[in-house]
Amino acid sequence: MTTDASGTKRILPLIVFAQFACTSLWFAGNAVLPELQQAFSLSASSLGNLTSSVQLGFIIGTLIFALLSISDRFSPSKVFFVCAIAGAIINFSITLISSSVLLFFLRGMVGFFLAGIYPVGMKISSDYHERGLGKALGYLVGALVIGTAFPHFIRMLSTTLNWHIVMYATSTIAMCGGVLIYFLVPDGPFRKQGSKLELSACFTVFKVKKFRAAALGYFGHMWELYTLWAFIPFLIIRYNHLNEEHLNVSLWSFLIIASGAVACVLGGYWANKKGSTKTAFVALTLSGLCCALSVSLFQAPPFLFLIFMIIWGMAVVADSPQFSTLIAKYAPAQARGTALTIVNSIGFAITILSLQFMTIMIEHFNPSMVFVSLAIGPLLGLIALGRPNSTE
């Protein structure tokens, strides 16, 4: 199936909704962790293990998808559909088991099939946008942010909600997203199909200087992003403890993370005027400054603490769609899907290192001081990205 560029405006909202719907699978387990701990006799430290199983599955999936050039050799819309249905079924099947080992395995398999959703969704969008890709990916990554927070939103509706309902809801909406892509989003007019299997493609793309700079900037961004998201509840709990406050941890965690969706969209519009490189540079600089200023975060009054956290939550992800735009722009057209996928794979591997590093830092040093170390990523990312040009 093909279409012309005139259908782009109609297609983008469909891709955005499908991305939101399918990435709701990502944190479905985290949203009902207390219930899973009781149902599967999990330890108190199971949050990290449950999250890591999804991340590890995603990394393995992206590596396989990249090595086999899946989204370049086959219709990305069909790849998205298959992975959405498979991920939804596996997520649903968690309600039918009682083994904790199987729980972690199935969550890992959900992560594996998310490798055919998140980066492939970006590939589909790039196939429709020869221009204005930064704006389009701003909406797309914003959908990812809302999608990953959506299970927490469902959980917030009622403290007595059966945890099965969260799994049913996320699986159902993910299936709807996959069906939507399959029937209403044909392959884009700017797609160039890879004609054969090229195992070297995921390595040779890094020979392109501008692509390499964008990828390294993205890796610095990823050092900060998921670690901050993972520890936002910890930051709020610690603030409450040190200041004898009673900020709602679930509510503010959701709002802080979800605020990043607004930043992604606004950043997309700004990128249309100033360019993706400059937009990514500004966002990465701002998030790095937030890391550096976090040492004084716990002495601030509640209003300033929450404002700071929302600004940080916006800055930390605003550069993500712009890095993806630059990666898609500078990758060879016939290997664009492979390039997006392998960069995602490496980026998510970095998140695991960062999460483990932060866990160790919190155990051995003052927890109020250690979040400065997240600035390592933005700093190295800015160095790799270099001074942005006035035009791209």
Secondary structure by P-SEA (a helix, b strand, c coil): ccccccaaaaaaaaaaaaaaaaaccccccccaaaaaaaaacccccaaaaaaaaaaaaaaaaaaaaaaacccccccaaaaaaaaaaaaaaaaaaccccccaaaaaaaaaaaaaaaaacaaaaaaaaaaacccaaaaaaaaaaaaaaaaaaaaaaaaaccccccaaaaaaaaaaaaaaaaaaaaccccccccccccccccccccccccccaaaaaaaaaaaaaaacaaaaaaaaaaaaaaaaaaacccccaaaaaaaaaaaaaaaaaaaaaaaaaccaaaaaaaaaaaaaaaaaaccccccccaaaaaaaaaaaaaaaccaaaaaaaaaaaaccccaaaaaaaaaaaaaaaaaaaaaaaaaaaaacccccccccccaaaaaaaaaaaccccccc
